[in-house]
């Protein structure tokens, strides 16, 4: 942190809530690492590795907070460019589970796409930290920063991380100086794609969009272009669907109906829902989850650790976790809204959006309300580099908050 007597303004509550989530995560990874069948107990060392990563992440946070903010800002562009090279490099490395996402560091696996989200948000915040930008300039800068990492992540392929990156960028743009009608035009294709599966809903949506754009007096050319693009999506969706890989189609179909492929793409979602549902109000007891112990629940220490929480701790255990996470996000938001400098505010909004969407998607795929995407549960799921990046991202918000207190 920048050395100043105002260091006392450091947000200890936010840090405490983050550490509480980490501790809860280690406890649940301990359970996920343990197989207990009768008197037979077998235990893997995932929880020990996670404890080491928690300590390393907190130590890195302490060091990170001593680095001047100006120095960190100066490193954003070089780090972004290096990360682009890593995203390119990973495409030439051996595939893992059909995707080129990981770089092995020996002691851990590094996923450049995870860091790409944070660095893209930081560079975008820096690009928008200019007064009197026009709408076109804002969009041009956002596209210029986002397009390269987005394309490389899609090539891996990693649709879940690519969608998260898009949402983070959209969150920053939503709080920028863009007019609201531009925000509507940006999200309108997504609504059009969703509505295209029913012709009556699609027609109603296009009529609503047309009336809105005409009321904004944007001119016939601009309004007509927006309507034309959205209308054409009705005919493009079948073509895009046929171009998707088989496993991607199966994920979407299985999301709508997991029983479509109960022993394939739908297996994980079905087993996760069974685990959570069988936990009832109070759960089966710590270490006693049968779905986990009998290995019916896949990836139960990573992507589906929320199902372990639901099975062993029940509804109240899930609510305890969600309340702690809600308090953490609430505190994070309360810190962000006090920021006055554009760069700090935009960067923090993007970081908060990343944590929110990761939590929502991971819990949602465990409950079967969103497709399984492989997005981990922040601070809870096993994974060292993901924990490190998220910790430092929150640490950056803490630095911004402490620095802003210098001017209060």
VMD Tcl script that draws the C-alpha trace (Angstrom):
set ca {
  {0.00 0.00 0.00}
  {1.17 3.52 -0.64}
  {2.96 4.57 2.54}
  {0.87 7.12 4.39}
  {-0.65 7.53 7.84}
  {-4.02 6.92 6.26}
  {-3.13 3.23 6.06}
  {-5.44 2.85 9.07}
  {-8.32 3.24 6.62}
  {-7.53 -0.21 5.19}
  {-10.74 -2.25 4.92}
  {-10.32 -5.06 7.43}
  {-13.94 -6.21 7.09}
  {-13.55 -7.04 3.39}
  {-10.31 -8.90 4.12}
  {-11.89 -10.82 7.01}
  {-14.84 -11.96 4.90}
  {-12.49 -13.10 2.13}
  {-10.36 -15.09 4.60}
  {-13.53 -16.63 6.08}
  {-14.50 -17.83 2.60}
  {-11.01 -19.28 2.13}
  {-11.20 -21.17 5.43}
  {-14.64 -22.52 4.57}
  {-13.25 -23.59 1.20}
  {-10.35 -25.50 2.78}
  {-12.80 -27.28 5.13}
  {-15.03 -28.35 2.24}
  {-12.04 -29.40 0.12}
  {-10.93 -31.53 3.10}
  {-14.32 -33.25 2.95}
  {-14.17 -33.54 -0.85}
  {-10.67 -35.09 -0.50}
  {-11.95 -37.71 1.94}
  {-13.68 -40.94 0.96}
  {-15.42 -42.61 3.92}
  {-17.17 -45.94 3.42}
  {-17.92 -47.67 6.71}
  {-14.66 -47.87 8.67}
  {-12.58 -47.40 5.53}
  {-11.24 -43.87 5.15}
  {-9.08 -42.71 2.26}
  {-7.85 -39.16 1.94}
  {-6.13 -37.28 -0.87}
  {-3.94 -34.25 -0.26}
  {-5.97 -31.63 -2.14}
  {-6.82 -29.82 1.10}
  {-3.12 -29.59 2.08}
  {-2.27 -28.07 -1.30}
  {-5.16 -25.64 -0.93}
  {-3.96 -24.60 2.55}
  {-0.53 -23.88 1.07}
  {-2.13 -21.83 -1.71}
  {-4.20 -19.88 0.82}
  {-1.06 -19.00 2.77}
  {0.83 -18.12 -0.43}
  {-2.09 -15.98 -1.66}
  {-2.29 -14.06 1.62}
  {1.48 -13.59 1.66}
  {1.35 -12.36 -1.95}
  {-1.45 -10.00 -0.92}
  {0.69 -8.50 1.86}
  {3.54 -7.91 -0.60}
  {1.14 -6.62 -3.27}
  {-0.32 -4.03 -0.88}
  {3.16 -2.53 -0.42}
  {3.59 -1.82 -4.14}
  {2.77 1.76 -5.18}
  {-0.44 2.07 -7.18}
  {1.31 4.08 -9.90}
  {3.78 1.22 -10.45}
  {0.93 -1.27 -10.79}
  {-0.78 0.98 -13.36}
  {2.45 1.12 -15.35}
  {2.64 -2.68 -15.45}
  {-0.90 -3.21 -16.81}
  {-0.08 -2.90 -20.52}
  {3.11 -5.04 -20.43}
  {1.30 -7.71 -18.37}
  {-1.63 -7.64 -20.81}
  {0.69 -8.14 -23.80}
  {2.61 -10.96 -22.08}
  {-0.68 -12.65 -21.23}
  {-1.73 -12.46 -24.89}
  {1.47 -14.32 -25.79}
  {0.62 -16.96 -23.17}
  {-2.89 -17.30 -24.60}
  {-1.28 -17.89 -27.99}
  {1.31 -20.30 -26.57}
  {-1.29 -22.46 -24.85}
  {-2.88 -23.26 -28.22}
  {0.27 -25.17 -29.20}
  {0.47 -27.18 -25.98}
  {-1.13 -30.64 -25.57}
  {-4.88 -30.56 -25.08}
  {-6.36 -31.51 -21.71}
  {-9.92 -32.89 -21.88}
  {-10.22 -31.65 -25.44}
  {-9.17 -28.04 -24.79}
  {-5.91 -26.05 -24.87}
  {-6.27 -24.02 -21.67}
  {-3.47 -24.96 -19.29}
  {0.24 -24.30 -18.94}
  {1.91 -26.73 -16.57}
  {4.27 -25.12 -14.07}
  {5.23 -28.44 -12.50}
  {3.84 -27.67 -9.05}
  {0.60 -26.21 -10.46}
  {-1.36 -25.57 -13.62}
  {-1.71 -22.01 -14.91}
  {-4.72 -20.94 -16.98}
  {-3.86 -17.69 -18.84}
  {-7.54 -17.06 -19.62}
  {-8.26 -16.52 -15.90}
  {-5.67 -13.75 -15.71}
  {-6.83 -12.38 -19.07}
  {-10.20 -11.36 -17.60}
  {-8.59 -9.22 -14.89}
  {-5.93 -7.68 -17.14}
  {-8.49 -6.87 -19.85}
  {-10.67 -5.09 -17.30}
  {-7.69 -3.16 -15.93}
  {-6.49 -2.07 -19.38}
  {-10.04 -1.09 -20.39}
  {-10.37 0.97 -17.19}
  {-7.11 2.72 -18.03}
  {-8.25 3.38 -21.61}
  {-11.53 4.90 -20.37}
  {-9.80 7.06 -17.73}
  {-10.01 10.03 -20.08}
  {-12.44 12.94 -20.02}
  {-14.78 13.87 -22.88}
  {-14.62 10.58 -24.78}
  {-17.25 10.26 -27.48}
  {-19.52 7.22 -27.73}
  {-17.56 5.96 -30.73}
  {-14.22 6.39 -28.92}
  {-15.46 4.43 -25.89}
  {-16.71 1.56 -28.05}
  {-13.53 1.57 -30.17}
  {-11.31 1.37 -27.09}
  {-13.42 -1.37 -25.52}
  {-13.36 -3.44 -28.70}
  {-9.64 -2.90 -29.20}
  {-8.83 -4.13 -25.68}
  {-11.27 -7.05 -25.67}
  {-11.11 -8.60 -29.14}
  {-7.68 -10.30 -29.00}
  {-8.08 -12.16 -25.66}
  {-11.69 -13.00 -26.51}
  {-10.80 -14.63 -29.84}
  {-7.87 -16.56 -28.34}
  {-10.03 -17.85 -25.46}
  {-12.75 -18.95 -27.89}
  {-10.17 -20.84 -29.97}
  {-9.04 -22.87 -26.91}
  {-12.11 -23.42 -26.74}
  {-13.40 -22.01 -23.43}
  {-16.88 -20.59 -23.99}
  {-17.56 -20.12 -20.26}
  {-14.52 -17.89 -19.67}
  {-15.20 -16.00 -22.92}
  {-18.75 -15.23 -21.78}
  {-17.44 -14.13 -18.38}
  {-14.98 -11.79 -20.08}
  {-17.78 -10.28 -22.16}
  {-19.93 -9.73 -19.07}
  {-17.04 -8.06 -17.22}
  {-16.43 -5.69 -20.13}
  {-20.16 -4.99 -20.40}
  {-20.29 -4.22 -16.66}
  {-17.53 -1.62 -17.05}
  {-19.24 -0.08 -20.09}
  {-22.56 0.05 -18.24}
  {-21.00 2.39 -15.66}
  {-19.07 4.42 -18.21}
  {-20.26 7.52 -20.06}
  {-22.05 5.50 -22.73}
  {-25.68 6.57 -23.35}
  {-28.27 4.03 -22.19}
  {-29.52 3.40 -25.74}
  {-26.04 2.14 -26.66}
  {-26.18 -0.31 -23.75}
  {-29.57 -1.50 -25.06}
  {-28.13 -2.03 -28.54}
  {-25.16 -3.96 -27.10}
  {-27.33 -6.46 -25.20}
  {-30.12 -6.60 -27.79}
  {-28.48 -9.37 -29.90}
  {-28.35 -11.65 -26.84}
  {-32.04 -11.04 -26.17}
  {-32.81 -11.60 -29.86}
  {-30.96 -14.93 -29.88}
  {-32.86 -16.08 -26.79}
  {-36.19 -14.91 -28.19}
  {-35.57 -16.51 -31.62}
  {-36.57 -19.94 -30.30}
  {-40.20 -18.74 -30.28}
  {-41.41 -16.70 -33.25}
  {-44.17 -14.90 -31.31}
  {-41.82 -13.82 -28.51}
  {-39.28 -12.77 -31.13}
  {-41.83 -10.62 -33.02}
  {-42.94 -8.99 -29.76}
  {-39.31 -8.24 -28.79}
  {-38.51 -6.69 -32.20}
  {-41.61 -4.47 -31.93}
  {-40.57 -3.29 -28.45}
  {-37.01 -2.62 -29.64}
  {-38.30 -0.72 -32.69}
  {-40.55 1.51 -30.58}
  {-37.74 2.22 -28.11}
  {-35.22 3.17 -30.81}
  {-37.74 5.41 -32.58}
  {-38.56 7.18 -29.31}
  {-34.86 7.93 -28.79}
  {-34.81 9.79 -32.15}
  {-31.60 8.11 -33.28}
  {-32.28 8.61 -36.94}
  {-33.68 6.18 -39.48}
  {-30.26 4.86 -40.52}
  {-29.01 3.93 -37.02}
  {-32.37 2.66 -35.76}
  {-32.90 0.70 -38.96}
  {-29.45 -0.88 -38.74}
  {-30.11 -1.98 -35.14}
  {-33.46 -3.51 -36.07}
  {-32.01 -5.18 -39.19}
  {-29.15 -6.80 -37.25}
  {-31.47 -8.10 -34.54}
  {-34.05 -9.33 -37.04}
  {-31.41 -11.21 -39.04}
  {-30.43 -13.19 -35.94}
  {-33.71 -15.12 -36.23}
  {-32.37 -16.66 -39.44}
  {-28.72 -16.90 -38.33}
  {-29.33 -18.90 -35.14}
  {-29.90 -22.23 -37.00}
  {-26.67 -21.70 -38.96}
  {-24.69 -20.89 -35.79}
  {-26.22 -23.93 -34.07}
  {-25.02 -26.24 -36.84}
  {-21.51 -24.77 -36.58}
  {-21.18 -25.58 -32.86}
  {-19.15 -28.58 -31.82}
  {-21.14 -31.64 -30.79}
  {-20.19 -31.34 -27.12}
  {-21.30 -27.68 -27.10}
  {-24.67 -28.62 -28.60}
  {-25.01 -31.39 -26.04}
  {-24.33 -28.96 -23.20}
  {-27.12 -26.66 -24.36}
  {-29.58 -29.50 -24.95}
  {-28.63 -31.09 -21.64}
  {-29.11 -27.76 -19.88}
  {-32.70 -27.70 -21.13}
  {-33.22 -31.42 -20.45}
  {-30.44 -33.21 -18.48}
  {-32.17 -36.56 -19.09}
  {-31.38 -36.18 -22.81}
  {-27.94 -37.69 -22.13}
  {-27.98 -39.00 -18.53}
  {-24.73 -40.97 -18.86}
  {-22.90 -38.37 -20.94}
  {-23.24 -34.60 -20.98}
  {-26.10 -34.66 -18.45}
  {-24.38 -36.95 -15.94}
  {-22.62 -34.24 -13.93}
  {-25.72 -32.04 -13.60}
  {-27.96 -34.96 -12.64}
  {-25.55 -36.22 -9.98}
  {-25.02 -32.70 -8.60}
  {-28.78 -32.16 -8.28}
  {-29.19 -35.56 -6.62}
  {-26.43 -34.70 -4.13}
  {-27.91 -31.31 -3.23}
  {-31.46 -32.64 -3.07}
  {-30.50 -35.59 -0.87}
  {-28.94 -33.23 1.68}
  {-32.34 -31.96 2.84}
  {-32.47 -29.21 5.46}
  {-29.50 -30.21 7.62}
  {-27.41 -32.48 5.34}
  {-26.08 -35.98 5.83}
  {-23.25 -34.81 8.04}
  {-19.67 -33.72 7.48}
  {-17.71 -36.35 5.46}
  {-20.88 -38.44 5.10}
  {-21.99 -37.49 1.57}
  {-22.82 -40.74 -0.22}
  {-22.72 -39.25 -3.73}
  {-19.22 -38.01 -3.00}
  {-17.99 -41.08 -1.12}
  {-19.24 -43.49 -3.77}
  {-17.69 -41.33 -6.52}
  {-21.00 -40.69 -8.24}
  {-20.36 -36.93 -8.03}
  {-17.57 -35.97 -10.48}
  {-15.05 -33.17 -9.92}
  {-16.39 -32.78 -6.38}
  {-13.34 -30.87 -5.14}
  {-13.40 -28.37 -8.03}
  {-16.38 -27.52 -10.23}
  {-19.00 -29.31 -8.12}
  {-17.86 -28.54 -4.59}
  {-21.13 -26.67 -3.97}
  {-22.88 -30.02 -4.34}
  {-20.71 -31.39 -1.52}
  {-21.83 -28.44 0.63}
  {-25.46 -29.16 -0.20}
  {-25.22 -32.91 0.41}
  {-23.28 -32.80 3.67}
  {-24.43 -29.53 5.24}
  {-27.89 -29.30 3.69}
  {-29.99 -26.24 2.94}
  {-28.76 -24.35 6.01}
  {-25.13 -25.05 5.11}
  {-25.72 -23.69 1.61}
  {-27.46 -20.64 3.07}
  {-24.56 -20.03 5.46}
  {-22.11 -20.01 2.56}
  {-24.35 -17.84 0.34}
  {-24.92 -15.32 3.16}
  {-21.17 -15.00 3.78}
  {-20.56 -14.58 0.07}
  {-23.40 -12.05 -0.16}
  {-21.90 -10.04 2.72}
  {-18.51 -10.19 1.00}
  {-19.95 -8.88 -2.28}
  {-22.04 -6.28 -0.45}
  {-18.94 -4.99 1.32}
  {-17.02 -5.01 -1.97}
  {-19.75 -2.96 -3.64}
  {-19.93 -0.51 -0.73}
  {-16.19 0.07 -1.11}
  {-16.47 0.55 -4.88}
  {-19.29 3.10 -4.86}
  {-17.16 5.50 -2.79}
  {-14.45 5.66 -5.44}
  {-14.20 8.93 -7.33}
  {-11.37 8.32 -9.80}
  {-12.61 6.72 -13.02}
  {-9.78 4.22 -13.41}
  {-10.20 2.83 -9.91}
  {-13.98 2.73 -10.18}
  {-14.09 1.02 -13.59}
  {-11.41 -1.53 -12.66}
  {-13.17 -2.38 -9.39}
  {-16.53 -2.76 -11.14}
  {-14.97 -5.26 -13.55}
  {-13.35 -7.21 -10.71}
  {-16.62 -7.35 -8.76}
  {-18.52 -8.43 -11.89}
  {-16.03 -11.27 -12.44}
  {-16.50 -12.61 -8.90}
  {-20.29 -12.26 -9.11}
  {-20.69 -14.05 -12.42}
  {-18.30 -16.85 -11.38}
  {-20.28 -17.46 -8.20}
  {-23.63 -17.30 -9.99}
  {-22.58 -19.61 -12.84}
  {-20.92 -22.19 -10.57}
  {-23.84 -22.38 -8.12}
  {-26.26 -22.29 -11.07}
  {-24.65 -25.23 -12.84}
  {-24.72 -27.24 -9.58}
  {-28.44 -26.50 -9.34}
  {-28.99 -27.24 -13.02}
  {-30.18 -23.74 -13.96}
  {-27.17 -22.88 -16.17}
  {-25.05 -25.16 -18.41}
  {-21.94 -26.81 -16.95}
  {-19.06 -24.55 -17.99}
  {-16.12 -25.47 -15.76}
  {-16.08 -22.10 -13.99}
  {-14.79 -22.56 -10.40}
  {-16.42 -21.21 -7.23}
  {-14.19 -18.29 -6.12}
  {-12.26 -18.83 -2.85}
  {-14.01 -22.19 -2.29}
  {-13.13 -24.59 -5.11}
  {-9.73 -26.26 -5.30}
  {-7.32 -24.38 -7.52}
  {-4.21 -22.43 -6.60}
  {-3.68 -19.95 -9.42}
  {-7.38 -19.06 -9.53}
  {-7.31 -18.39 -5.78}
  {-4.15 -16.28 -6.15}
  {-5.55 -14.15 -8.99}
  {-8.86 -13.54 -7.22}
  {-7.10 -12.64 -3.97}
  {-4.84 -10.12 -5.69}
  {-7.81 -8.70 -7.61}
  {-9.66 -8.05 -4.34}
  {-6.41 -6.70 -2.92}
  {-6.31 -4.19 -5.76}
  {-9.77 -2.95 -4.78}
  {-8.48 -2.64 -1.19}
  {-5.55 -0.57 -2.44}
  {-7.85 1.71 -4.39}
  {-10.11 2.13 -1.38}
  {-7.20 2.99 0.93}
  {-5.77 5.41 -1.61}
  {-9.10 7.17 -2.05}
  {-9.22 7.72 1.70}
  {-6.19 9.99 1.34}
  {-8.39 12.55 -0.37}
  {-11.41 12.31 1.99}
}
mol new
graphics top color blue
foreach p $ca { graphics top sphere $p radius 0.5 }
foreach p [lrange $ca 0 end-1] q [lrange $ca 1 end] { graphics top cylinder $p $q radius 0.2 }
display resetview
